[in-house]
């Protein structure tokens, strides 16, 4: 028989939702996670093998304490599970010497006592031969950056949640939810459940479940490429830091070769493609590849070999670039995480902790002031 009453229900079991289910279950709460697709799946924002982790946070200096806490929590999860989740490669933020990419990265490090080196494009190439940036460029190298095995992390969160007594149901679509006198009632295409508290972590679909986010989220399409390196020794986790670069060809980010064949990278387009998350071009095209290849050919030529893979994903932007992490202003027993704007997965380990705090205690002491919704919606 299906049990229908829980302490907390989590809608969405991607990066953020799986972490919330894990943290809640580990605290001894009776938690149910509901996912409309598979666990993990390739319809949202948390697939494609790897996601960048960095302490350099040019988006806002206040992100740095949260990134430090996230790193602690990733290491805790590795120790508990035995899984390899966070690989340290160092990180590089690079661009024209007088550009915002470099200035914002330096400010982020200096305001938070994060160690870094400021290198010329030539110096980057000498230290990391896979790089070929203009000599007069500058790069902020931070040794603690790296990447997360994103799908493995979701699976680990869910597996450990099961060990701690949590329940996850996949291939079950939430139709609606309603507040009750002492909690919430959630109706799906399979059953109806009740709980004392609710967590909404449904990514590009969050506005469907929370009216207050209507108009505050913009799902967009992104495509990643994996190209076979002609000089594979220059593109390993030991020899190639993850990067975010502004170059004449555009704004790009990327990774060393790891498990799956190919140097992986993507582009943040100047004119993003807004989409309906239920109806969009999921299959990458030759035109997508045409937009990506110039980066490798110009600045990482040792990895501009044959295409190994193309994959699309969804980035869900917030109104101001900072993700939303808070409780509902009318229903304090309802919390949510949404709008991660393409740089959220690194925080999944600590976002789940914050969501568990909200569900269990109604608030959190974690450093999330810039992510609360007061005055932003």
Order of alpha helices (4+ residues) and beta strands (2+ residues): beta-alpha-beta-beta-alpha-beta-beta-alpha-beta-alpha-beta-beta-alpha-beta-beta-beta-beta-alpha-beta-beta-beta-beta-beta-alpha-beta-beta-beta-alpha
